[in-house]
Amino acid sequence: MKIETVLFAAYGTLRSGEHNERFCRNAVSRRSATISGTLYDTGWGFPAFVPEGDTPVTVELIEIPIRDWADVDRLEGYPRLYDRILTDFCLPDGSTVQAWIYIMNHLPEQAEVIPSGDWKVR
């Protein structure tokens, strides 16, 4: 029996090697992609993505069993802290794929732009 999955973009602490990666331990697949926008360091130990801007933001597209999505939503503070939208991502080969991404509802005052667009290279 095939399990139902959901594809979402991680740009911070859910990415491989980061401290919340464990929330995606049942991942079916992971692959690199980018999206245009702006990535911020919130000053709280995790980033925030805003779809306005034209910086290529590095993400990891993670496919997880749909049963695990509620745990990711809780971690992200959805829908209070973050909302999520379905949008297009650019893969390394130039093709596009749709996936969900969490966007912060209200940036904190101390938030600073991450010029590289990559949480791991800040």
N, C-alpha and C positions, 0 to 999 in steps of 0.2 A: 504494500500500500504506500503510495506517495504521500509525503507529508506536505501540508500547506505551509508556504513560506511567505516572507515579506522581505523586500530589499530596501535598505535604508543607508544613508551616508553618515559615516562617523568622521568628524574632523578634529577630535580632541581625545579625551580620556578613554574612549571606547576603541580606539585604534589599536592595532597589534603592538604589543610591547608597553602599552600604557596601563595605568593602575586599575582601570575599570574594564579592561579587556575581558575579564571573567564573566561579565554579564552576557557575553557573546560566545561562551564556550561551546555551545551547540551549533555554531555557525556551519552552514552548508557550503558557503563559498565566501571568499574575500577577494576584492580586486581594487586596484588603484583607479582613480578618476579625478577630474577637476570640475569645478563650477565657478562661474564668474560671480563675484560679490566682494564682501569685505569680512575679514576674520579679525576678531578682537580678543585680547587677553582681558578677561573681566576683573582680574586682580583677586579672584576667589579660587584660583587653582584649576580653572577650566575655561575654555574659550566660548565665544558666541559668534555665530554666523549671521550676517545680514545680507539679504539678496541684492541690495543696492551697491553699486561699485563694479569695477571691471578687472579686479585682481583675480588671477587664477588661484582659487583656493583648493588645496590638496585635500582629498577625502579618500576614505576607504569605503567602498561599497560592500556592505555586509548583508548576506542573505541568512536570515535566521528563521527557525520554526515560528509560526504565528503565535504559538502558545507562549513563547518567550518575550513577545513584544510588550506585554503589560509590565514586565520587569524593567525593560529599557525605558518605557514611558515614565515609570515611577522615578527612576534614576534621573531622568531629564526634567523632572518636575512638570510634566505635561498634564494639563494644558495651562497651568498657572504661570510657571517660569518660562517655559518654551512652548511654542506651537509647532506644528509640523505641516509641511507642504509637499506635494508631489511635483517634481520638476525634472528637467533634463540634465544629464551629466555627460561630459565628454570623456571617452575612454582613450587610452594611449594610441590606439590605431585610428583615431579620428571619428569613430562611430559614436552614436549617442545611445543612452539608455535612461529610462525613467526610474526614479527611486524617491523615497521620502527623505527629507532633511529637516532637522530641528532648527528653528529660528527663535532667537530670544525675543520675548515680548517687549522688554524695556531694558536697554543697556544701562549699567551702572555708571555713575559720573566718572569713576576712576578708570573706565575701560580705555584701553589703548590699542590702536591698530597694530596688527602683526603684518609688517610690510611684505614679508615673504609669502604670506597666505598659507603658511604651514605651521601648525601648532608645534611640531617637533623641531622646527628651525626658527626659533624666535629669539 
